[in-house]
Amino acid sequence: MCVHSRPVAAAMAKKEKEDAGGMYSATDTSASESESEASFTGGKTGLAYVIKKLVTKEDPLMIHKVTGIFALFSFVYRYAYRWPTTGSLGFAGAPFDTFTMVMHMVLSASSIQFRVPSFRQPRRPTMIWNEYRLHAILFTARCCLVYILGRRAPDAGAVSRYAVTMSMHVIVDYVTKLYGSEGQTTIRGRNSENNQKPFITRMRRGYSLYQFIALASHLTPSPRGMDYGYNTIIAIQSSAFLMTLNRKGLASWQTHFKIYTACLVVSSAYIVSSIAADFGALFAAQFVGCTLLAFLCRTRLGMSKYVIWLGFALGIAAVRGGLAAVQPPALVAPFWS
């Protein structure tokens, strides 16, 4: 081996890190593994190689791995078995249902131990970074709150439901203020990027629209409140997982796009079809129309999301339960029953 090979290799690794953005999150205490993971390796797809990439010293107790495997089986069980055979995702407040939500929450929370880039990498937008990871944890927590609301207070009023659901968005906004980049969102990217390819623009709009559909389901009174709390997790955790695979060189952005889009379609289909099954096609159409209106108010008019979703919560409650549902006593119905 050439005597200069080690300095050259070190210089190349340093250059690779600089190209990837240079700044890693506070949990990055060394520069050993993350640098080599920054490049997509494509051809190395052997099982031993995949295991080597996924099983690292950063998860010594294997908590993230165990909960991750559980999550994969959970999604298969709920969407490939329960939904086709029963017409629902099967959440009824049983101990196993609560255990499922806890496992998904632990999966998201345990990701905090891993080193990831501090900022989004413009050339690698599907590689996970710190702000996105924190958002994934908080939005999973929102799903758990919606599950709890569906289990303990399914008849909560519109304002009560809004307060519980949107509380996590206040924290998300604070995280964005601390760790985000100005003028950029985790889904739509930079607001000033007007020269994107049409496909990228449509893709990001589609992802953003799904967020509105998911949040709209959380704010809609329904006997499937627990189902809806769980239903959004497949989008959150599939994206975080695929972004991690991209960072480790095990998945390209095209793979992320295909699998993540499929998860969004499945989740959206469950929302709309279940609303139609429970309340009829007319209410399902009204739900979709109100969601599209909220989407346009946010993306075209730049209205505050808190104002938009308060209006949605009140409007959908009125459509569902009539004027009685938006009277003061009903609006603040108990959080807990």
Backbone torsions as a table, in degrees:
resi	resn	phi	psi	omega
1	MET	NA	139.1	179.5
2	CYS	-64.2	141.7	-177.4
3	VAL	-66.2	-20.2	-178.7
4	HIS	-91.8	-0.4	-173.2
5	SER	-65.0	-38.5	-177.2
6	ARG	-68.3	-47.5	175.9
7	PRO	-60.3	-38.5	178.8
8	VAL	-63.7	-43.7	179.5
9	ALA	-62.3	-41.2	179.7
10	ALA	-64.4	-40.2	179.1
11	ALA	-65.5	-39.8	178.4
12	MET	-64.3	-41.2	178.9
13	ALA	-63.3	-41.1	178.6
14	LYS	-63.4	-42.9	179.0
15	LYS	-63.2	-38.7	179.6
16	GLU	-63.5	-40.6	179.6
17	LYS	-66.7	-40.5	178.6
18	GLU	-63.2	-40.5	178.7
19	ASP	-63.9	-32.7	-178.5
20	ALA	-79.7	-4.6	177.3
21	GLY	126.6	-19.2	172.4
22	GLY	78.5	-40.8	-172.9
23	MET	-96.6	124.8	176.1
24	TYR	-109.7	160.2	-174.9
25	SER	-67.1	170.4	-174.6
26	ALA	-61.8	-21.4	-179.7
27	THR	-81.0	-2.6	179.6
28	ASP	-83.6	102.2	-176.4
29	THR	-101.8	-6.6	177.5
30	SER	-150.8	174.9	-176.4
31	ALA	-119.5	38.3	-172.0
32	SER	-84.8	-63.4	-169.3
33	GLU	-92.9	-35.8	-170.2
34	SER	-64.6	-31.7	-177.2
35	GLU	-64.3	-45.6	-178.7
36	SER	-71.3	-22.0	-178.6
37	GLU	-79.5	-9.9	-173.0
38	ALA	-73.8	-16.0	-177.0
39	SER	-107.2	134.9	177.8
40	PHE	-74.1	122.5	-171.1
41	THR	-95.6	-9.4	170.0
42	GLY	58.3	-81.5	-168.0
43	GLY	-71.1	-21.3	-178.0
44	LYS	-81.4	97.3	-175.5
45	THR	-125.2	10.7	179.6
46	GLY	-64.4	153.2	-177.4
47	LEU	-59.2	-43.2	-179.2
48	ALA	-62.0	-39.4	179.4
49	TYR	-65.6	-43.2	-180.0
50	VAL	-63.0	-45.5	179.9
51	ILE	-62.0	-41.4	179.4
52	LYS	-60.3	-39.0	-179.7
53	LYS	-71.8	-36.9	-174.1
54	LEU	-86.2	-33.2	-178.5
55	VAL	-96.1	104.2	-176.7
56	THR	-124.5	168.9	-179.9
57	LYS	-72.7	-9.3	-179.8
58	GLU	-72.3	-15.0	179.6
59	ASP	-124.6	65.8	-170.8
60	PRO	-63.2	-31.5	-179.2
61	LEU	-89.2	-0.2	177.8
62	MET	61.5	23.4	-179.8
63	ILE	-64.5	-46.0	-178.7
64	HIS	-65.5	-38.2	-178.9
65	LYS	-68.4	-45.6	-178.2
66	VAL	-63.6	-47.4	-179.7
67	THR	-67.8	-30.7	176.9
68	GLY	-65.6	-43.4	177.2
69	ILE	-63.9	-42.1	176.8
70	PHE	-58.6	-42.9	-178.3
71	ALA	-61.6	-41.9	179.6
72	LEU	-61.2	-46.7	178.4
73	PHE	-66.3	-34.1	178.8
74	SER	-61.9	-46.0	-179.7
75	PHE	-63.4	-42.0	178.3
76	VAL	-62.2	-45.7	-178.9
77	TYR	-62.1	-45.8	-175.1
78	ARG	-73.5	-42.0	-172.9
79	TYR	-93.5	-30.4	-177.6
80	ALA	-95.2	-19.4	-179.6
81	TYR	-117.5	-58.2	-174.4
82	ARG	-64.2	-46.8	-177.4
83	TRP	-62.7	-50.3	-179.7
84	PRO	-65.2	-31.6	-174.0
85	THR	-92.0	-24.7	-176.6
86	THR	-122.0	-14.0	-178.2
87	GLY	83.8	2.4	176.9
88	SER	-142.0	175.3	177.0
89	LEU	-87.1	-2.1	170.4
90	GLY	84.9	15.2	179.4
91	PHE	-86.8	120.6	-179.2
92	ALA	-133.6	11.5	179.9
93	GLY	88.4	11.3	178.4
94	ALA	-69.0	159.4	179.7
95	PRO	-54.1	-39.4	179.8
96	PHE	-66.6	-33.3	177.5
97	ASP	-63.7	-45.6	178.1
98	THR	-65.6	-39.8	176.7
99	PHE	-60.2	-39.5	178.4
100	THR	-60.1	-46.4	-180.0
101	MET	-64.6	-38.4	178.5
102	VAL	-63.3	-42.3	-179.7
103	MET	-63.6	-41.0	178.1
104	HIS	-66.6	-37.6	178.1
105	MET	-66.2	-41.6	178.3
106	VAL	-64.1	-37.6	177.9
107	LEU	-58.1	-50.0	179.9
108	SER	-65.4	-46.6	-176.8
109	ALA	-63.6	-36.5	-177.1
110	SER	-71.3	-11.0	178.2
111	SER	-69.6	-13.3	-177.3
112	ILE	-65.4	-18.8	-177.2
113	GLN	-77.8	-13.3	-175.2
114	PHE	-89.7	151.4	175.9
115	ARG	-85.7	127.9	178.1
116	VAL	-138.3	160.5	176.4
117	PRO	-58.8	145.7	-179.5
118	SER	-72.1	-29.9	-175.3
119	PHE	-129.1	158.7	177.1
120	ARG	-64.2	136.6	179.4
121	GLN	-95.1	113.8	-175.7
122	PRO	-54.0	-35.3	-179.2
123	ARG	-86.1	-8.8	178.4
124	ARG	-134.8	64.2	-174.0
125	PRO	-66.5	-17.1	178.3
126	THR	-99.8	18.0	171.3
127	MET	-97.8	127.7	-173.6
128	ILE	-62.5	145.8	176.6
129	TRP	-137.1	173.7	-167.3
130	ASN	-61.9	-47.3	-178.4
131	GLU	-59.6	-43.5	-179.6
132	TYR	-63.5	-41.4	179.1
133	ARG	-60.8	-45.6	178.9
134	LEU	-63.7	-38.4	176.0
135	HIS	-62.2	-41.7	179.9
136	ALA	-61.5	-40.3	178.4
137	ILE	-63.6	-46.2	-176.7
138	LEU	-69.2	-38.5	179.3
139	PHE	-72.0	-29.7	171.9
140	THR	-65.9	-38.9	175.7
141	ALA	-62.4	-38.0	176.3
142	ARG	-61.0	-41.6	178.0
143	CYS	-59.8	-40.4	179.2
144	CYS	-65.9	-38.2	177.5
145	LEU	-64.5	-41.3	178.3
146	VAL	-64.8	-39.9	176.0
147	TYR	-60.0	-47.2	179.8
148	ILE	-61.9	-41.8	178.4
149	LEU	-62.1	-42.7	178.7
150	GLY	-66.3	-29.7	-178.3
151	ARG	-82.9	-42.3	-172.5
152	ARG	-100.8	-27.1	-177.8
153	ALA	-142.8	63.7	-177.0
154	PRO	-63.1	-21.3	-179.5
155	ASP	-101.8	22.1	178.9
156	ALA	-57.8	143.5	-179.1
157	GLY	-68.9	168.3	-175.8
158	ALA	-60.1	-43.5	-179.2
159	VAL	-69.7	-40.0	177.0
160	SER	-61.8	-45.3	179.7
161	ARG	-63.4	-41.7	178.9
162	TYR	-62.4	-45.2	-177.9
163	ALA	-62.2	-43.4	-179.6
164	VAL	-65.8	-47.2	-175.3
165	THR	-69.0	-46.0	-174.1
166	MET	-80.5	-9.6	178.4
167	SER	-58.3	-37.2	-179.6
168	MET	-69.6	-27.4	179.8
169	HIS	-69.5	-30.0	175.5
170	VAL	-63.0	-43.0	179.2
171	ILE	-68.8	-40.0	177.9
172	VAL	-59.4	-43.7	179.1
173	ASP	-62.7	-36.2	177.9
174	TYR	-66.9	-40.5	177.2
175	VAL	-62.2	-41.6	178.3
176	THR	-62.0	-40.0	178.8
177	LYS	-62.6	-37.2	-177.7
178	LEU	-79.3	-42.0	-169.0
179	TYR	-119.1	-7.5	-176.4
180	GLY	-84.6	176.6	176.6
181	SER	-108.0	138.9	-175.8
182	GLU	-60.8	135.0	177.8
183	GLY	74.8	17.1	-176.5
184	GLN	-134.6	137.4	174.9
185	THR	-111.5	160.5	-177.0
186	THR	-69.7	-22.7	-178.3
187	ILE	-101.7	-50.5	-173.5
188	ARG	-87.4	-6.5	-179.3
189	GLY	74.7	-152.0	-178.9
190	ARG	-75.2	133.9	178.8
191	ASN	-66.4	-21.3	-177.0
192	SER	-91.1	1.3	-177.6
193	GLU	-81.7	92.5	-177.7
194	ASN	-99.8	-5.6	-176.6
195	ASN	-104.8	24.1	179.6
196	GLN	-72.8	155.8	174.5
197	LYS	-65.3	146.3	-178.4
198	PRO	-54.0	-37.9	-179.2
199	PHE	-63.0	-44.0	-179.6
200	ILE	-64.3	-41.0	179.1
201	THR	-61.9	-46.3	179.8
202	ARG	-65.5	-38.6	-179.9
203	MET	-62.3	-46.7	-179.0
204	ARG	-67.3	-36.2	176.5
205	ARG	-65.0	-39.2	177.5
206	GLY	-63.4	-43.2	177.4
207	TYR	-61.4	-43.0	-179.6
208	SER	-64.8	-41.0	179.0
209	LEU	-61.0	-38.7	178.0
210	TYR	-60.3	-40.7	178.6
211	GLN	-56.1	-39.1	179.8
212	PHE	-69.0	-41.1	178.7
213	ILE	-62.6	-43.2	-179.1
214	ALA	-63.8	-47.8	-179.8
215	LEU	-65.9	-36.7	177.8
216	ALA	-61.2	-38.2	178.4
217	SER	-66.0	-32.7	179.3
218	HIS	-70.7	-26.0	-178.1
219	LEU	-96.2	-2.3	-178.1
220	THR	-94.0	123.7	176.9
221	PRO	-60.9	128.3	-176.5
222	SER	-162.1	146.2	173.8
223	PRO	-67.9	-9.5	178.7
224	ARG	-97.8	26.7	-178.4
225	GLY	-54.1	-39.7	179.2
226	MET	-68.1	-40.6	175.7
227	ASP	-58.5	-45.6	-177.0
228	TYR	-67.0	-32.7	174.9
229	GLY	-61.4	-43.1	179.4
230	TYR	-73.1	-38.1	-169.4
231	ASN	-57.7	-31.7	-178.6
232	THR	-77.1	-19.0	-176.0
233	ILE	-63.4	-32.5	-178.1
234	ILE	-62.1	-33.0	177.4
235	ALA	-73.2	-45.0	-177.2
236	ILE	-63.2	-50.4	-171.3
237	GLN	-83.6	-26.5	174.9
238	SER	-67.5	-40.4	179.2
239	SER	-65.8	-46.1	179.8
240	ALA	-61.1	-40.3	179.6
241	PHE	-65.2	-45.1	-179.3
242	LEU	-68.2	-34.4	175.8
243	MET	-66.1	-35.8	176.4
244	THR	-66.5	-42.6	176.9
245	LEU	-61.5	-37.8	178.0
246	ASN	-64.8	-42.4	178.6
247	ARG	-62.6	-34.8	-178.8
248	LYS	-86.9	2.2	178.2
249	GLY	79.0	21.3	-176.8
250	LEU	-106.2	-5.3	179.6
251	ALA	-152.5	138.9	177.3
252	SER	-86.5	171.9	178.3
253	TRP	-66.5	-28.7	177.5
254	GLN	-65.5	-39.3	176.9
255	THR	-64.4	-42.8	176.5
256	HIS	-57.5	-47.6	-178.6
257	PHE	-59.0	-46.6	-175.5
258	LYS	-66.8	-49.0	-175.9
259	ILE	-72.5	-44.4	-179.4
260	TYR	-62.8	-42.9	178.2
261	THR	-61.2	-41.6	178.2
262	ALA	-60.9	-40.4	178.5
263	CYS	-64.4	-40.3	178.7
264	LEU	-65.1	-39.9	179.4
265	VAL	-64.0	-45.0	179.2
266	VAL	-61.2	-48.2	-179.1
267	SER	-62.6	-45.3	178.8
268	SER	-63.3	-41.7	-179.7
269	ALA	-61.9	-39.1	178.4
270	TYR	-64.4	-42.7	-179.1
271	ILE	-59.5	-55.0	-174.3
272	VAL	-67.5	-43.9	-177.8
273	SER	-67.0	-37.3	-179.7
274	SER	-71.6	-35.9	176.4
275	ILE	-64.9	-42.1	177.6
276	ALA	-63.9	-39.7	-179.4
277	ALA	-67.6	-36.0	-176.3
278	ASP	-83.9	-39.1	-170.9
279	PHE	-122.1	-3.0	178.4
280	GLY	100.6	159.9	-176.5
281	ALA	-65.0	-34.2	-178.5
282	LEU	-63.0	-47.4	-179.9
283	PHE	-66.2	-35.4	176.9
284	ALA	-61.9	-40.9	178.0
285	ALA	-66.1	-38.9	177.4
286	GLN	-65.3	-39.3	176.8
287	PHE	-60.5	-48.5	179.7
288	VAL	-62.8	-42.4	-179.6
289	GLY	-63.0	-43.9	178.5
290	CYS	-64.8	-36.6	178.9
291	THR	-67.3	-42.8	177.8
292	LEU	-63.5	-38.3	177.8
293	LEU	-63.5	-42.6	177.1
294	ALA	-62.1	-41.0	179.2
295	PHE	-60.9	-45.9	-179.2
296	LEU	-68.1	-39.0	178.4
297	CYS	-62.1	-34.6	-179.1
298	ARG	-79.9	-48.8	-172.6
299	THR	-83.3	-28.3	-177.7
300	ARG	-100.3	-38.4	-176.2
301	LEU	-100.5	-14.0	178.0
302	GLY	69.1	26.8	-179.8
303	MET	-70.1	156.5	178.1
304	SER	-62.8	133.1	179.8
305	LYS	-65.4	-29.5	179.9
306	TYR	-69.3	-37.1	176.0
307	VAL	-69.5	-44.4	-178.9
308	ILE	-58.9	-48.7	-174.1
309	TRP	-76.0	-25.3	171.8
310	LEU	-66.7	-42.8	176.0
311	GLY	-61.9	-40.7	178.7
312	PHE	-63.6	-47.0	-177.9
313	ALA	-59.1	-42.5	178.9
314	LEU	-69.2	-42.3	-178.1
315	GLY	-65.7	-45.6	-177.7
316	ILE	-69.9	-30.6	176.3
317	ALA	-67.4	-39.3	179.3
318	ALA	-67.9	-41.1	178.3
319	VAL	-64.7	-39.4	-177.0
320	ARG	-76.7	-44.1	-172.4
321	GLY	-117.4	4.6	-179.8
322	GLY	80.5	-175.4	-176.8
323	LEU	-62.7	-27.9	179.4
324	ALA	-60.7	-28.4	-177.4
325	ALA	-73.3	-15.5	-178.6
326	VAL	-114.5	17.8	171.3
327	GLN	-81.7	149.2	-173.9
328	PRO	-46.4	-46.9	-179.5
329	PRO	-61.5	-38.8	-178.2
330	ALA	-73.3	-33.2	-177.0
331	LEU	-63.7	-34.2	-176.8
332	VAL	-110.8	33.6	176.0
333	ALA	-54.3	153.5	-169.9
334	PRO	-55.5	145.7	171.9
335	PHE	-69.6	-27.0	-169.3
336	TRP	-131.6	138.6	177.1
337	SER	-139.3	NA	NA
